[in-house]
């Protein structure tokens, strides 16, 4: 019989093995937000499962509200009741990159994108800019879909430029779509300070950051009313009130867009509160409709179809 070998590890305490390529774990500070309505494409669902990492994110789903502004406001209420710092909102029809270039290419058809852009992680990319409000570039979900940011949607030359994406830059813009948008906590708080009429109630609920309304005009009218209330008006008071109303109308035209999307309203309020919106021309997301729309399969050409008897 062979002798039993001595134990060369006797007296040595075991230690926890650490893999050479371990994941970078951040302090949990991002709320990933899903203001979804009804059916969600499995492709979108898969994307967000890859983005959400419970070691550094929390998440919230507000499901079933057909008025998306309500849903976004509810998610913002919940966000501000936490101590989290960032709010990443993702719509239910987006295809977002999460670090797997082959998968993203296969499900978007963005065949001519360089690998470094196909392989982006949307959360890492947006966080890396350190801007208080920045959104991904995407296009309307139809053949004539424009770029979903202010200048791209209103200027043909800018739209043509956007269709050359991806480009490794971020651009300041008047507004950017909320399809994949990262917002710092201070944006919501500063909007409340700038527009008290939109702020939450005493229970921390009921904020109206995304609600479409002529908020600047309403706020200014309340201020003018309060100044005039309970006093006998002189001619000087009347002229002062008229000047204040003219100023209020001018500001309302610059800061409000009654009847437009909640993304426009939110960004204009953010800018008025001191936060410049940006669009990331390198983080290009797919937008799901009858197909996955992006910079190469949309155009500004409008086709008119006539039905002949």
C-alpha positions, 0 to 999 in steps of 0.5 A: 500500500502506498503511503498517505501523502502529507497535507501540504495545505494544513494550517492555511485558511481558504480564501474566496476566489476572485475571477480575473474578469469580474463585473464592475459593480457600481453603487445602486443609483439608477432607476430604470423606468418602463412607462408601458401601456399594453402589449410589449414586443419580446425584442424590447423585453429582452433588451431591458432584461439585459440592461437591468442589473440589480447590483446597480439599478432598480426598476419600476413598471407602470403598466396599463395607462393609455395616457403616457404622460400620466404614466411618466409622471407616476414613475417620476413620483416613485423615483423622487421617493427613493434616494436614487440619482438617475432616471432611465426611461425606456419606451415599450417599442424600442430596441436598445443596445446592451453590449452584444453587437451581433444580437443588436445588428440582427434585430435592428438591421443596422448592417452598416454600423461599425461594431463599436456602436453596435456593441454599446451598452445604452446605460453605460453610454448615457451615464458616461456623458455626465449630462443631466438630460440626454437621450438616444437618437431614434427615428419615427416608426414609419417610412417617413419617420423623422429623427426624434429630436427638435432640429432633426424633426423640423429641418430637412438638412439636419434630418439628412445629417442625422441619417449619417449616424452613428457619430461619436458626439452629443448635440445640444437640442431644444428637445429629445424624445423620451424613448431612451432618455437618462435624466438626473434627479435635479431636473425634476426638482428644479422643474418643481422650483421653476414651476410650482404649479406642477409640483407634487402634493404634500403626500409626494404624489401628483407631480406634472413634469410631463403634462402638456399645459401652458404652465409658464402662462398659468404661473405668471397669471397667478403671480400677477393676480396675487400682486394686484389682489386686495389693492386699489389700482392706480394707472401705474399699476394698470400699465405695470400689469399690462407689461407683465402680461405681455412678458408672460405671453412672450415667455409662454411662446418660448417655453410652452407648446400646448398640444404637443408630445410630453417629451417636448413639454418636459424638455422645454421645462427642463431647459427653463429650469437650467438643464440643457437637453442633449441627443446622443448621435452615437447611441442609435436605437431601433424603433419598432413599427411594421419593421425596425426603423432607423436612419437608413430605412426612413426618409423625409419624402412624403408619398401621397397615395390616391385611390382611384375608382 
